[in-house]
Structures are given as structure tokens and as C-alpha cells.
Amino acid sequence: MPDPANTLRVITTVSVFGLVLALEVLVLLAWSLAKAQRTQRIERRLGLQAAAAAGKVRQLRLWHDGQEAITLVPGVSRRASLMRGLERLRRDAGVQMPASTLLLAVLGGSLLAAAIAMVLVKSWMLAVVCAVAVPMVVHMFLVHRGTQRYSLMDRQLVDGMLLASRSLRAGHPLIAAFRLISDEIPAPVGAIFGKICQQQQLGVSLEEAVRESAEGSGHDDLKLFATSVTIQLRSGGNLADTIERLASVVSDRIRLGRRVRVLTAQTQLSKRLLLALPLVMFVVLTAIKPQYIERLHATDDGRVLLAVAAAGLVIGAWSMNRLAKIKY
């Protein structure tokens, strides 16, 4: 027969944890709503709300040499889904596996980890923790790979744009400048411009090839480059100067990003120390005095405390990541 006092302690612990979690969720919801309202006010003042609707087209009216040039820019849908987010992570990380296959692999890994934990330890709580840990580890790996790939693309794109500017000044056509980038710059930027050249050879217009490659890469600077090239091809102008100025802007943005990383380095270090300290102490105490830690995984109260600690670590890591993330 279960001890009433023990049951009351478990219920009290779970209730306190649920209350704290509910308060944190309410704070996050209030912050998200305030941010969404501020974004809507800004878009309303700039007149961007109609352009953000899915399926609509923005019409840009440009002037060159006293003549009007009209450029149509398709609208972008902001609707998000699990598969779309997974596809974006897969694309940013440079993983060749399709998003559906990756999702099945993650689900299979979660079930396998939970089964192994259940067979070895015979604890349903640890099995749930292992099942949740697999998607988190995969997500962290994809984000890390995507960050590294974007950093490499930033450096390569600046070199590629400067190379294209010099090629245009030498009298080469734009497609020859793109082919020079694909030959001289390694992947991933070289592969992107090589794909543009291949599509152009197959009969796709240069504007469409550049736009589709930029959208497929998901890189903001490459999208800006594609927009600049498209506008210059339609309205005319000195494309070499435009690409050179754009390379200067991207270089300034890279320097600003490095400055931001320096300013947020203390927060990142604090996050790593605070996340690693409980795990290190748990391992050290298990090695020094196992009977002291045994109550955490041998009793119901201990398992609840471990689950609360794991959830607190996850929420703390997410919160500190949001605090250290600066958009510019």
C-alpha cells in the first residue's frame, strides 16, 4: 500500500513544477503577443501587410534615365509547419537526406533509445527522457551545421561577388562571371552558381535561375544579390558597381555579426557553465558516493526531481538562447 505522505510529496512536487511551468509559458506568450503587435504596427506603417499575404504579388515601380520600369515580386507566405521547418533546417545544414526520411529516422531513433532505456534500466521516465533527447540532439546538430554553413557562405559570397564585379569590368557577360565563380569558388557558393549556369544552358531564363537558386539556398544575402541582379537586368544600370557595393554591405554585416558574437560571448559561456554544472555534479557524486545519488533514481520523488531538473535545464537553455540572439 503506498505511503500517503510519499504520495502527497509527489503530488506537491508535480503541482509546483506545473505552476512554475505555467507561469513561464504565460510570460512567453505575453512576450510573443507584444512582439507580434509591435511587428504589425511597423508593417502597417510601412505598408507591408498586403505584400506579406500568400499568393499576392508586389509591384515595384523603378525609374531609370527618365523612364519607368515595373518589377513584379511574388509575395511570401508566413505559414509554418513541421515539415517546412524541418526542410529549412535540412537545407540550411546541407543535409542531402529528404525531410520525410529525416523525420522517420528521428522518430525511429527516439523509439529505439526509449526501448533500450526501458530494457536496461526499466524506468519509463528515463525512457521518455531518452525519446525526447534524440530530437533535441538532432535539432542542435542541424542548427550547428547550418550556422557553420552560413558562416562559410558569407565569406565565399563576398569573394564571389568581388570576382563577378571584376569579371564584368573586364567586359565579360554576366553568365560568364557566374561560371567563373563556379570554377574558382568551392562549394557551397560555387555549386549554387554552377547550378545557375546549368539551368541557363537548359533554357531557363537567367532571372528565374538566379531567383530559384537564391530561394533554394535560404541565404538572405544571396536573396538580396538575386533581387539586385534581377532589378538591374530589367531596369538597366552598372551591374559591376551594384555587385561591388553589395559585397561591401555584406562585408559590413559580417563584421557586425562578429561584433555581436563578441558581445554575447559572456552569455553563451554562462549558459554552457550553468547547463554543464548539474550534469558534472551528478556524475561526480555518482562516482564518489553512489548511495547518495541512488535516492534520485530509485524512488518516485527522486525520479520526479530528475524530470523537473531536466525540464528546467531545457527551458533555461532555450531562454538563454533567445536572450543571446540578436537580429540585425
C-alpha positions in Angstrom: 0.0 0.0 0.0 1.6 3.3 -1.0 2.5 5.7 1.7 0.1 8.7 1.9 2.9 11.1 2.9 5.0 10.0 0.0 2.1 10.4 -2.4 1.4 13.8 -1.1 5.0 14.9 -1.6 4.9 13.6 -5.2 1.7 15.5 -5.9 3.0 18.7 -4.3 6.3 18.5 -6.3 4.4 17.9 -9.6 2.0 20.7 -8.8 4.8 23.2 -8.0 6.5 22.3 -11.2 3.3 22.7 -13.2 2.7 26.0 -11.7 6.1 27.3 -12.4 5.9 26.0 -16.0 2.5 27.6 -16.5 3.9 30.9 -15.3 6.8 30.7 -17.7 4.5 29.8 -20.6 2.3 32.8 -19.8 5.3 35.1 -19.7 6.5 33.8 -23.0 3.0 34.1 -24.6 2.7 37.7 -23.3 6.2 38.5 -24.8 5.3 36.8 -28.1 2.0 38.8 -28.3 3.7 42.1 -27.6 6.4 41.4 -30.2 3.7 40.4 -32.8 1.8 43.6 -32.1 4.9 45.7 -32.5 5.7 43.9 -35.8 2.2 44.5 -37.1 2.4 48.2 -36.2 5.7 48.6 -38.1 4.4 46.7 -41.1 1.2 48.8 -41.1 3.2 52.0 -41.1 5.5 50.7 -43.9 2.6 49.3 -45.9 3.9 45.8 -45.9 1.0 43.8 -44.6 -0.7 43.4 -48.0 2.6 42.3 -49.6 3.1 39.6 -47.0 -0.2 37.8 -47.9 0.3 34.5 -49.6 -0.2 34.3 -53.3 -0.1 38.1 -53.9 2.4 40.0 -55.9 4.2 43.2 -55.1 4.7 45.7 -57.9 7.8 47.8 -57.7 8.0 50.9 -59.9 11.6 51.9 -60.7 13.0 54.8 -62.7 16.0 54.8 -64.9 17.0 57.5 -67.4 13.6 59.2 -67.0 11.7 56.0 -67.9 9.6 53.8 -65.7 10.4 50.1 -65.2 7.9 47.8 -63.4 9.2 44.8 -61.5 6.9 42.2 -60.0 8.0 40.5 -56.8 6.0 37.5 -55.6 4.6 37.5 -52.1 5.9 35.2 -49.4 3.7 33.0 -47.2 4.4 33.1 -43.5 2.6 29.9 -42.7 4.9 27.5 -40.9 4.5 23.8 -40.5 6.6 21.0 -39.0 7.7 19.6 -42.4 8.5 23.1 -43.7 10.6 23.9 -40.6 12.4 20.5 -40.9 13.0 21.2 -44.6 14.5 24.6 -43.8 16.8 23.0 -41.1 17.8 20.3 -43.5 18.5 22.7 -46.3 20.5 25.1 -44.1 22.6 22.3 -42.7 23.4 21.0 -46.2 21.9 17.5 -45.5 21.1 15.6 -48.6 18.5 13.3 -47.0 14.9 14.3 -47.7 12.9 15.9 -44.9 10.4 13.0 -44.7 13.3 10.4 -44.5 15.0 12.6 -41.8 11.8 12.8 -39.8 11.3 9.0 -40.0 14.9 8.5 -38.9 14.5 10.8 -35.9 11.3 9.1 -34.9 12.9 5.7 -35.2 15.9 6.8 -33.2 13.6 8.1 -30.4 11.7 4.8 -30.2 15.0 2.8 -30.3 16.5 5.0 -27.5 13.3 4.6 -25.4 13.3 0.8 -25.9 16.9 0.5 -24.9 16.4 2.6 -21.8 13.3 0.6 -20.9 15.2 -2.7 -21.3 18.4 -1.7 -19.5 17.0 0.5 -16.7 13.3 -0.5 -16.6 12.3 3.1 -16.0 9.5 4.7 -18.1 10.6 8.1 -17.0 14.1 7.6 -18.3 12.7 6.1 -21.5 10.6 9.3 -22.1 13.7 11.4 -21.4 15.7 9.4 -23.9 12.9 9.6 -26.5 12.8 13.4 -26.1 16.6 13.8 -26.1 17.0 12.3 -29.6 15.1 15.0 -31.5 16.8 17.7 -29.3 20.2 16.4 -30.2 19.4 16.2 -33.9 18.0 19.7 -33.8 21.1 21.0 -32.1 23.3 19.3 -34.6 21.3 20.7 -37.6 21.4 24.2 -36.2 25.2 23.9 -35.6 25.8 22.6 -39.1 23.6 25.4 -40.5 25.4 28.1 -38.6 28.8 26.8 -39.8 27.5 26.5 -43.4 26.0 30.1 -43.3 29.3 31.5 -42.0 31.2 29.8 -44.8 28.7 31.0 -47.4 29.0 34.6 -46.1 32.8 34.6 -46.7 32.5 32.8 -50.1 29.7 35.1 -51.3 31.8 38.2 -50.7 34.7 36.7 -52.6 32.3 35.6 -55.4 30.7 39.0 -55.8 34.0 40.7 -55.9 35.2 38.2 -58.5 32.0 38.8 -60.6 32.4 42.6 -60.4 36.0 42.3 -61.7 34.8 40.0 -64.5 32.1 42.4 -65.5 34.5 45.3 -65.6 36.8 43.2 -67.8 34.0 43.0 -70.4 32.6 39.5 -69.7 28.9 38.8 -69.8 27.1 38.1 -66.5 26.7 34.3 -67.2 30.5 34.2 -67.8 31.0 35.9 -64.4 28.8 33.3 -62.8 30.7 30.5 -64.5 34.0 32.0 -63.2 32.6 31.9 -59.7 31.5 28.3 -60.0 35.1 27.4 -61.2 37.1 29.4 -58.7 34.9 29.3 -55.5 34.4 25.9 -53.8 31.1 24.6 -52.5 28.5 25.6 -51.4 28.6 29.0 -53.2 30.4 27.6 -56.2 27.9 24.8 -56.5 25.0 27.3 -56.4 26.4 29.4 -59.2 27.2 26.3 -61.2 23.6 25.3 -60.9 22.6 28.7 -62.2 24.8 28.2 -65.3 23.4 24.7 -65.9 19.8 25.9 -65.7 20.6 28.8 -68.1 22.1 26.3 -70.6 19.0 24.2 -70.4 16.8 27.2 -71.5 15.8 28.7 -68.2 16.0 32.5 -68.1 18.8 33.9 -66.1 16.5 35.9 -63.9 14.5 32.8 -63.0 17.6 30.7 -62.5 19.1 33.2 -60.1 15.9 33.7 -58.2 15.2 30.0 -57.8 18.8 29.2 -56.7 18.6 32.0 -54.1 15.3 30.8 -52.7 16.6 27.2 -52.6 19.7 28.2 -50.7 17.7 30.1 -48.0 20.6 32.6 -47.6 19.4 36.1 -47.0 22.4 37.8 -48.6 22.1 35.6 -51.7 18.4 36.5 -52.0 19.5 40.2 -51.8 22.0 39.5 -54.5 19.4 37.8 -56.7 17.0 40.7 -56.2 19.7 43.3 -57.2 20.7 41.3 -60.3 17.0 40.9 -61.3 16.3 44.6 -60.9 19.5 45.6 -62.8 18.7 43.2 -65.7 15.2 44.7 -66.0 15.9 48.3 -65.5 19.5 48.6 -66.6 22.5 50.2 -64.9 26.0 49.5 -64.0 25.8 45.9 -62.6 29.5 45.8 -61.7 29.2 48.8 -59.3 26.0 47.4 -57.8 27.6 44.0 -57.1 30.7 45.7 -55.7 28.6 47.9 -53.3 26.6 44.8 -52.3 29.8 43.0 -51.5 30.8 45.9 -49.3 27.4 45.8 -47.5 27.7 42.0 -46.9 31.3 42.5 -45.5 30.0 45.2 -43.1 27.2 42.8 -42.0 29.8 40.1 -41.4 31.9 42.4 -39.2 28.7 43.4 -37.3 27.9 39.8 -36.7 31.4 39.2 -35.3 30.9 42.1 -33.0 27.6 40.8 -31.8 29.1 37.4 -31.1 31.8 39.0 -29.1 29.2 41.0 -27.1 27.1 37.8 -26.4 30.1 35.6 -25.7 29.7 36.0 -21.9 26.0 35.0 -22.1 27.0 31.9 -24.1 29.7 30.9 -21.7 27.3 31.4 -18.7 24.8 29.2 -20.5 27.2 26.4 -21.1 28.5 26.5 -17.5 25.1 26.6 -16.0 23.9 23.6 -18.2 27.1 21.6 -17.6 27.3 22.1 -13.8 24.3 19.9 -12.8 25.4 17.1 -15.1 29.0 17.2 -13.9 28.0 17.3 -10.3 25.6 14.3 -10.9 28.4 12.3 -12.5 31.0 13.2 -9.8 28.6 12.4 -6.9 27.7 9.1 -8.6 31.4 8.2 -8.8 32.3 9.3 -5.3 29.2 8.3 -3.3 26.7 6.2 -5.3 24.4 5.6 -2.3 23.9 9.3 -2.0 22.6 9.6 -5.6 20.7 6.4 -5.5 17.6 8.0 -4.0 17.2 10.1 -7.1 16.7 7.2 -9.5 15.4 4.6 -7.0 12.5 6.5 -5.5 9.4 8.1 -7.1 10.4 11.5 -5.5 13.8 11.3 -7.0 12.6 10.5 -10.4 10.2 13.4 -10.3 13.0 15.7 -9.2 15.2 14.4 -12.1 12.4 15.1 -14.5 11.9 18.6 -13.1 15.6 19.3 -13.3 15.8 18.1 -16.9 12.8 20.3 -17.9 14.4 23.3 -16.1 17.6 22.8 -18.0 15.8 22.6 -21.3 13.7 25.7 -20.6 16.8 27.6 -19.3 18.8 26.7 -22.3 16.0 27.9 -24.6 15.5 31.1 -22.7 19.2 32.0 -22.7 19.5 31.2 -26.4 16.6 33.7 -27.1 18.3 36.3 -24.9 21.6 35.9 -26.7 20.1 36.0 -30.2 20.2 39.4 -31.8 18.5 40.1 -35.2 20.1 42.7 -37.4 
